[in-house]
Amino acid sequence: MTDFVLVAGAWLGSWAWDEVVPGLRAAGHGAHPLTLSGLADKQGVRAGQQTHVQDIVDEVERLGPRDVVLVGHSYSGIPVGQAAARIGDRLARVVFVDSNVPADGESFVSGWPSGRATVEASIAANGGFWPPLTAADCEGQDLSDEQIARFVKGSTPHPGATLTEPAVLAGPLGELPATYIKCLLDGAEPNDDVAELLTSKHWQLVEMNTGHWPMFSQPRELTRILLANAT
């Protein structure tokens, strides 16, 4: 039995995994969707990036001694990658779902050389939060109108400090057992940082023919892939 700790990306909470959790549990595994501080049902909690890392580490410690697969989607790949390097032998695998990956001393916005100023300006104009996407922003990502409406309704402003503070890695990311899921409608190739990590013997690439939010667009296929990474 494996415990999956599921962490969705920017603006989202534990609810984003509602269609993935049942399949993991039906296969006999633990499934633990996690809302990060400052989001969804934890709005109002002050959070920086290291707050989110600690949220994940605390959840692993709460679960007890079983092996853990950490799953980080989009933005959450950054705190999940840092947490994975801190939990030692508890880690069975880390799965990055079309996500950013942490680089020591770099932030989420560091990976947006052409859009960094736009994101930072948006945070400054919205009281320190990154405002959620609109329905129009979700077009072309293999989502139905109903799925887009659910995404937009459930999204909450994302704490800006988590996007601008630098990552602190406890060890080389390439030495962790990892799977990277690339969602092809969001770009056919992984970014340069991910491509370099994929040269490691410890990393593997899996492709999904869907958009950036596969927990909504293809939850059964995503569940199947996650189960293939269980111990």
C-alpha positions as CSV (number, residue, x, y, z in Angstrom):
1,M,0.0,0.0,0.0
2,T,1.2,3.5,-0.9
3,D,0.0,6.8,0.4
4,F,-0.5,9.4,-2.4
5,V,-0.2,13.0,-1.3
6,L,-1.9,15.1,-4.1
7,V,-1.1,18.8,-4.4
8,A,-2.8,20.8,-7.1
9,G,-1.5,23.9,-8.8
10,A,-2.1,27.6,-8.4
11,W,-5.6,28.8,-7.3
12,L,-6.7,25.2,-6.5
13,G,-7.4,23.2,-3.3
14,S,-7.9,19.5,-2.4
15,W,-11.2,19.5,-4.3
16,A,-9.4,19.5,-7.6
17,W,-8.6,15.8,-7.1
18,D,-12.1,14.6,-6.5
19,E,-12.2,12.5,-9.6
20,V,-8.8,10.9,-9.0
21,V,-9.0,10.0,-5.3
22,P,-11.7,7.2,-5.7
23,G,-9.7,5.3,-8.2
24,L,-6.5,5.3,-6.0
25,R,-8.5,4.2,-3.0
26,A,-10.3,1.5,-4.9
27,A,-6.9,0.0,-5.8
28,G,-6.1,-0.2,-2.1
29,H,-3.9,2.8,-1.7
30,G,-4.2,5.9,0.5
31,A,-5.1,9.1,-1.3
32,H,-4.6,12.4,0.5
33,P,-5.5,15.5,-1.4
34,L,-3.9,18.5,0.3
35,T,-5.0,22.2,0.3
36,L,-2.0,24.5,0.7
37,S,-2.0,27.4,3.1
38,G,-3.8,30.5,1.8
39,L,-6.0,28.7,-0.8
40,A,-9.5,27.3,-1.0
41,D,-10.7,26.2,2.5
42,K,-7.4,27.6,3.9
43,Q,-7.9,31.1,2.7
44,G,-6.8,33.8,5.1
45,V,-3.7,31.9,6.2
46,R,-0.5,33.8,5.4
47,A,1.8,31.8,3.2
48,G,5.2,32.0,1.5
49,Q,6.8,29.3,-0.5
50,Q,8.4,27.6,2.5
51,T,5.0,27.6,4.2
52,H,3.8,25.3,1.3
53,V,6.8,23.1,1.6
54,Q,6.1,22.7,5.3
55,D,2.5,22.0,4.6
56,I,3.5,19.0,2.5
57,V,6.2,17.7,4.9
58,D,3.7,18.0,7.8
59,E,1.2,15.9,5.8
60,V,3.8,13.2,5.2
61,E,4.6,13.1,8.9
62,R,1.0,12.9,9.8
63,L,0.4,9.8,7.7
64,G,2.9,7.7,9.6
65,P,5.5,5.2,8.3
66,R,4.2,4.0,4.9
67,D,5.8,4.8,1.6
68,V,4.7,8.1,0.0
69,V,4.2,9.2,-3.6
70,L,4.2,13.0,-3.7
71,V,2.2,14.4,-6.6
72,G,2.7,18.0,-7.6
73,H,0.7,19.7,-10.4
74,S,1.7,22.9,-12.1
75,Y,3.0,25.5,-9.5
76,S,3.0,22.9,-6.8
77,G,5.8,21.0,-8.4
78,I,8.1,23.6,-6.8
79,P,7.1,23.0,-3.1
80,V,6.6,19.3,-3.8
81,G,10.1,18.9,-5.2
82,Q,11.6,20.6,-2.2
83,A,9.5,18.5,0.2
84,A,10.5,15.3,-1.7
85,A,14.1,16.0,-1.0
86,R,13.4,16.4,2.7
87,I,11.4,13.4,3.6
88,G,14.2,10.8,3.1
89,D,13.3,7.1,2.9
90,R,9.6,7.8,3.2
91,L,9.6,8.9,-0.5
92,A,8.7,6.1,-2.9
93,R,8.5,8.5,-5.9
94,V,7.6,12.0,-6.8
95,V,5.3,12.7,-9.7
96,F,5.3,16.0,-11.4
97,V,2.1,16.6,-13.4
98,D,2.8,19.2,-16.2
99,S,4.5,21.1,-13.5
100,N,7.3,23.6,-12.7
101,V,10.3,22.1,-10.9
102,P,12.3,23.8,-8.2
103,A,15.8,25.2,-8.8
104,D,17.8,26.2,-5.8
105,G,17.7,29.9,-5.3
106,E,15.1,30.4,-8.1
107,S,11.4,31.2,-7.8
108,F,8.3,30.3,-9.8
109,V,8.4,33.6,-11.6
110,S,12.1,33.1,-12.4
111,G,10.9,30.5,-14.9
112,W,8.8,33.1,-16.7
113,P,11.4,35.3,-18.2
114,S,8.9,36.8,-20.7
115,G,6.0,37.0,-18.2
116,R,7.7,37.7,-14.9
117,A,6.9,41.4,-14.9
118,T,3.3,40.7,-15.8
119,V,2.8,38.2,-13.0
120,E,4.5,40.5,-10.4
121,A,2.4,43.5,-11.5
122,S,-0.7,41.4,-11.3
123,I,0.2,40.4,-7.7
124,A,1.0,44.0,-6.7
125,A,-2.4,45.2,-8.2
126,N,-4.4,42.5,-6.3
127,G,-3.3,43.0,-2.7
128,G,-0.4,40.5,-2.8
129,F,-2.4,37.7,-4.6
130,W,-2.3,36.3,-8.1
131,P,-5.9,36.4,-9.4
132,P,-7.5,33.2,-10.8
133,L,-7.8,32.5,-14.5
134,T,-11.0,33.3,-16.4
135,A,-13.0,30.9,-18.5
136,A,-11.3,32.3,-21.6
137,D,-7.9,31.5,-20.2
138,C,-8.9,27.8,-20.0
139,E,-9.8,27.4,-23.7
140,G,-7.9,24.9,-25.8
141,Q,-7.0,22.6,-22.8
142,D,-9.4,19.7,-23.5
143,L,-11.9,20.9,-20.9
144,S,-15.7,20.9,-21.4
145,D,-17.7,24.0,-20.6
146,E,-18.9,22.3,-17.4
147,Q,-15.3,21.5,-16.4
148,I,-14.2,25.1,-17.1
149,A,-17.1,26.4,-15.0
150,R,-16.1,24.1,-12.1
151,F,-12.5,25.3,-12.3
152,V,-13.4,28.9,-12.4
153,K,-15.9,28.6,-9.6
154,G,-13.6,26.7,-7.3
155,S,-10.4,28.8,-7.9
156,T,-9.3,31.3,-5.2
157,P,-6.6,34.0,-5.3
158,H,-3.1,32.5,-5.0
159,P,-0.7,34.0,-2.3
160,G,1.9,36.0,-4.3
161,A,4.8,35.4,-1.9
162,T,4.7,31.7,-2.8
163,L,5.5,32.6,-6.4
164,T,8.3,35.1,-5.8
165,E,10.3,33.5,-3.0
166,P,13.2,31.3,-4.0
167,A,13.3,27.5,-3.6
168,V,15.7,25.9,-1.2
169,L,16.7,22.4,-2.2
170,A,18.0,19.9,0.4
171,G,19.6,17.7,-2.3
172,P,19.9,17.3,-6.1
173,L,16.5,16.9,-7.7
174,G,17.9,14.5,-10.4
175,E,18.7,11.9,-7.7
176,L,15.1,11.5,-6.6
177,P,13.0,8.8,-8.2
178,A,10.6,10.8,-10.4
179,T,8.1,10.7,-13.1
180,Y,7.3,13.7,-15.2
181,I,3.9,13.8,-16.9
182,K,3.8,16.1,-19.9
183,C,0.4,17.3,-21.1
184,L,0.9,17.8,-24.8
185,L,-1.8,20.4,-25.4
186,D,0.1,22.7,-23.1
187,G,3.2,22.4,-25.1
188,A,4.8,19.4,-26.9
189,E,8.1,19.5,-25.1
190,P,9.2,19.8,-21.4
191,N,11.0,23.1,-20.6
192,D,14.8,23.1,-20.5
193,D,15.0,22.5,-16.7
194,V,12.8,19.4,-17.0
195,A,14.5,18.2,-20.1
196,E,17.9,18.2,-18.3
197,L,16.4,16.3,-15.3
198,L,15.0,13.7,-17.6
199,T,18.5,12.7,-18.6
200,S,18.9,11.3,-15.1
201,K,18.5,7.5,-14.8
202,H,16.1,8.1,-11.9
203,W,13.6,10.1,-14.0
204,Q,11.0,9.0,-16.6
205,L,8.8,10.8,-18.9
206,V,5.1,10.0,-19.5
207,E,3.0,11.9,-22.0
208,M,-0.8,12.6,-21.9
209,N,-2.7,13.9,-24.9
210,T,-4.6,16.5,-22.9
211,G,-4.4,19.9,-21.5
212,H,-2.8,21.4,-18.4
213,W,-5.4,20.2,-15.9
214,P,-5.7,16.4,-16.5
215,M,-7.3,15.8,-13.1
216,F,-10.4,17.5,-14.7
217,S,-10.0,16.5,-18.4
218,Q,-8.7,12.9,-18.1
219,P,-9.0,11.8,-14.5
220,R,-9.2,8.1,-15.3
221,E,-6.0,8.1,-17.4
222,L,-4.2,10.2,-14.8
223,T,-5.2,7.8,-12.1
224,R,-3.9,4.9,-14.2
225,I,-0.6,6.6,-14.6
226,L,-0.4,7.4,-10.8
227,L,-1.2,3.7,-10.0
228,A,1.7,2.6,-12.2
229,N,4.0,4.6,-9.9
230,A,2.7,3.0,-6.7
231,T,5.0,0.7,-4.8
